Amino acid sequence: MRVMGLDVGKKRIGVAVSDELGITAQPLKHINRASIDKDMEEILSVADDYAVEKIIVGVPYNMDGSVGPQARAAVKFMEALREKTGKYVEGWDERLSTVAVERVLIEGDVSRGKRKGVVDKLAAAYILQGWLERRSCREPARPAGGPSRTAGE
């Protein structure tokens, strides 16, 4: 099952996808924002190309957990995406994801110009990887070779 991660900004949307097993997130691309219809069209194209079943959208809550203008915009985008795609769409708390990615790139001595081209898709991968790791912690381990069994079966 592939999952798509989105970092929705005012100018660009970072896009990442998981591997087929849903273990790792890979940065894919960024979409330059045009209109809601064009943005959705491009997201749907990627979702179709990669057979995406779920879409995770980063929601930038304020540091105190409150919902500010950017978080409201992300939630509104999620709702439109859910309606347009009919796919499972979930929000993920992405406070400081872009800051974390920027810090790694700066520490890696990546120039400002090169950072601008990759930060959005890396932030999308950061968001998606967090969701994938959280989901894997919730799923019970299953023995190899078959379905899980409980005592007394």
DRENDO-1510 file (C-alpha; in Angstrom, 1 decimal, always signed):
<recs>
REC; n; res; u; v; w
REC; 1; MET; +0.0; +0.0; +0.0 .
REC; 2; ARG; +1.5; +3.3; -1.1 .
REC; 3; VAL; +0.9; +6.5; +0.8 .
REC; 4; MET; +1.4; +10.0; -0.4 .
REC; 5; GLY; +2.6; +12.8; +1.9 .
REC; 6; LEU; +2.0; +16.5; +1.1 .
REC; 7; ASP; +3.5; +19.7; +2.6 .
REC; 8; VAL; +1.0; +22.3; +1.4 .
REC; 9; GLY; +2.4; +25.8; +1.3 .
REC; 10; LYS; +1.2; +29.1; -0.2 .
REC; 11; LYS; +3.5; +28.9; -3.2 .
REC; 12; ARG; +4.4; +25.2; -3.5 .
REC; 13; ILE; +3.2; +21.7; -2.5 .
REC; 14; GLY; +5.9; +19.2; -1.5 .
REC; 15; VAL; +5.1; +15.7; -2.6 .
REC; 16; ALA; +6.5; +12.4; -1.2 .
REC; 17; VAL; +5.4; +8.8; -1.6 .
REC; 18; SER; +6.1; +5.7; +0.4 .
REC; 19; ASP; +7.5; +2.5; -0.8 .
REC; 20; GLU; +5.0; -0.3; -1.6 .
REC; 21; LEU; +5.3; -1.8; +1.9 .
REC; 22; GLY; +4.6; +1.6; +3.5 .
REC; 23; ILE; +7.8; +1.6; +5.5 .
REC; 24; THR; +9.9; +4.5; +4.0 .
REC; 25; ALA; +9.0; +7.8; +2.5 .
REC; 26; GLN; +10.8; +9.2; -0.5 .
REC; 27; PRO; +10.7; +12.8; -1.6 .
REC; 28; LEU; +9.3; +13.0; -5.1 .
REC; 29; LYS; +8.7; +16.5; -6.4 .
REC; 30; HIS; +7.2; +19.9; -5.7 .
REC; 31; ILE; +4.1; +21.4; -7.4 .
REC; 32; ASN; +4.1; +25.1; -8.0 .
REC; 33; ARG; +0.7; +26.3; -6.9 .
REC; 34; ALA; -1.6; +27.6; -9.7 .
REC; 35; SER; -5.2; +27.1; -8.8 .
REC; 36; ILE; -7.0; +24.6; -6.6 .
REC; 37; ASP; -8.2; +22.7; -9.7 .
REC; 38; LYS; -4.7; +22.5; -11.3 .
REC; 39; ASP; -3.2; +21.6; -7.9 .
REC; 40; MET; -5.7; +18.8; -7.5 .
REC; 41; GLU; -5.2; +17.6; -11.0 .
REC; 42; GLU; -1.4; +17.3; -10.5 .
REC; 43; ILE; -1.9; +15.5; -7.1 .
REC; 44; LEU; -4.3; +13.1; -8.7 .
REC; 45; SER; -1.9; +12.3; -11.5 .
REC; 46; VAL; +0.8; +11.4; -9.0 .
REC; 47; ALA; -1.6; +9.4; -6.9 .
REC; 48; ASP; -2.7; +7.4; -10.0 .
REC; 49; ASP; +0.9; +6.9; -11.2 .
REC; 50; TYR; +2.0; +5.5; -7.9 .
REC; 51; ALA; -1.3; +3.7; -7.0 .
REC; 52; VAL; -1.6; +5.7; -3.8 .
REC; 53; GLU; -4.4; +4.6; -1.4 .
REC; 54; LYS; -3.9; +7.2; +1.4 .
REC; 55; ILE; -2.9; +10.8; +1.4 .
REC; 56; ILE; -1.3; +12.5; +4.5 .
REC; 57; VAL; -1.4; +16.3; +4.6 .
REC; 58; GLY; +0.9; +18.2; +7.0 .
REC; 59; VAL; -1.1; +20.6; +9.2 .
REC; 60; PRO; +1.1; +23.4; +10.6 .
REC; 61; TYR; -0.5; +23.9; +14.1 .
REC; 62; ASN; +0.8; +26.8; +16.2 .
REC; 63; MET; +3.4; +25.9; +18.8 .
REC; 64; ASP; +0.8; +26.0; +21.5 .
REC; 65; GLY; -1.3; +23.5; +19.5 .
REC; 66; SER; -3.9; +26.1; +18.4 .
REC; 67; VAL; -5.2; +26.3; +14.9 .
REC; 68; GLY; -3.9; +29.4; +13.1 .
REC; 69; PRO; -4.5; +30.6; +9.5 .
REC; 70; GLN; -2.0; +28.2; +7.9 .
REC; 71; ALA; -3.5; +25.2; +9.7 .
REC; 72; ARG; -7.0; +26.3; +8.7 .
REC; 73; ALA; -5.8; +26.5; +5.1 .
REC; 74; ALA; -4.3; +23.0; +5.3 .
REC; 75; VAL; -7.5; +21.6; +6.7 .
REC; 76; LYS; -9.6; +23.3; +4.0 .
REC; 77; PHE; -7.2; +21.8; +1.4 .
REC; 78; MET; -7.5; +18.4; +2.9 .
REC; 79; GLU; -11.3; +18.6; +2.8 .
REC; 80; ALA; -11.2; +19.6; -0.9 .
REC; 81; LEU; -8.7; +16.8; -1.6 .
REC; 82; ARG; -10.9; +14.2; +0.1 .
REC; 83; GLU; -13.9; +15.4; -1.9 .
REC; 84; LYS; -12.1; +15.5; -5.2 .
REC; 85; THR; -10.2; +12.2; -4.9 .
REC; 86; GLY; -12.5; +10.0; -2.8 .
REC; 87; LYS; -9.3; +8.7; -1.1 .
REC; 88; TYR; -8.5; +8.4; +2.6 .
REC; 89; VAL; -7.0; +11.8; +3.5 .
REC; 90; GLU; -5.6; +12.5; +7.0 .
REC; 91; GLY; -3.9; +15.4; +8.6 .
REC; 92; TRP; -0.6; +15.1; +10.4 .
REC; 93; ASP; +0.9; +17.6; +12.9 .
REC; 94; GLU; +3.8; +19.0; +11.0 .
REC; 95; ARG; +5.0; +21.7; +13.4 .
REC; 96; LEU; +8.6; +22.6; +12.5 .
REC; 97; SER; +9.0; +20.0; +9.7 .
REC; 98; THR; +10.3; +22.6; +7.3 .
REC; 99; VAL; +12.6; +24.1; +10.0 .
REC; 100; ALA; +14.0; +20.6; +10.7 .
REC; 101; VAL; +14.6; +20.0; +7.0 .
REC; 102; GLU; +16.2; +23.4; +6.5 .
REC; 103; ARG; +18.5; +22.8; +9.5 .
REC; 104; VAL; +19.7; +19.5; +8.0 .
REC; 105; LEU; +20.3; +21.1; +4.6 .
REC; 106; ILE; +22.2; +24.0; +6.2 .
REC; 107; GLU; +24.3; +21.6; +8.3 .
REC; 108; GLY; +25.0; +19.7; +5.0 .
REC; 109; ASP; +26.3; +23.0; +3.5 .
REC; 110; VAL; +23.7; +23.0; +0.8 .
REC; 111; SER; +23.5; +26.4; -0.8 .
REC; 112; ARG; +20.4; +28.6; -0.4 .
REC; 113; GLY; +19.5; +28.2; -4.1 .
REC; 114; LYS; +19.6; +24.4; -4.0 .
REC; 115; ARG; +17.7; +24.3; -0.7 .
REC; 116; LYS; +14.8; +26.2; -2.2 .
REC; 117; GLY; +14.4; +23.5; -4.9 .
REC; 118; VAL; +14.3; +20.6; -2.5 .
REC; 119; VAL; +13.0; +21.7; +0.9 .
REC; 120; ASP; +9.3; +21.3; +0.1 .
REC; 121; LYS; +9.6; +17.7; -1.1 .
REC; 122; LEU; +11.9; +16.8; +1.8 .
REC; 123; ALA; +9.4; +18.3; +4.2 .
REC; 124; ALA; +6.7; +16.2; +2.6 .
REC; 125; ALA; +8.9; +13.1; +3.1 .
REC; 126; TYR; +9.6; +14.2; +6.7 .
REC; 127; ILE; +5.8; +14.4; +7.4 .
REC; 128; LEU; +5.1; +11.1; +5.7 .
REC; 129; GLN; +7.9; +9.3; +7.5 .
REC; 130; GLY; +6.6; +10.5; +10.8 .
REC; 131; TRP; +3.1; +9.2; +10.0 .
REC; 132; LEU; +4.5; +5.9; +8.7 .
REC; 133; GLU; +6.5; +5.4; +11.9 .
REC; 134; ARG; +3.6; +6.2; +14.1 .
REC; 135; ARG; +1.3; +3.9; +12.2 .
REC; 136; SER; +3.8; +1.0; +12.5 .
REC; 137; CYS; +4.0; +1.5; +16.2 .
REC; 138; ARG; +0.2; +1.0; +16.5 .
REC; 139; GLU; +0.0; -2.2; +14.4 .
REC; 140; PRO; +0.4; -5.4; +16.3 .
REC; 141; ALA; +3.3; -7.6; +15.1 .
REC; 142; ARG; +2.2; -10.7; +13.2 .
REC; 143; PRO; +4.1; -13.9; +13.1 .
REC; 144; ALA; +5.7; -14.7; +9.7 .
REC; 145; GLY; +3.8; -17.2; +7.6 .
REC; 146; GLY; +0.2; -16.5; +8.5 .
REC; 147; PRO; -2.4; -14.5; +10.3 .
REC; 148; SER; -2.0; -13.7; +14.0 .
REC; 149; ARG; -3.6; -16.0; +16.5 .
REC; 150; THR; -4.6; -15.6; +20.1 .
REC; 151; ALA; -4.5; -18.1; +22.9 .
REC; 152; GLY; -7.4; -20.5; +22.8 .
REC; 153; GLU; -8.0; -20.6; +19.1 .
</recs>
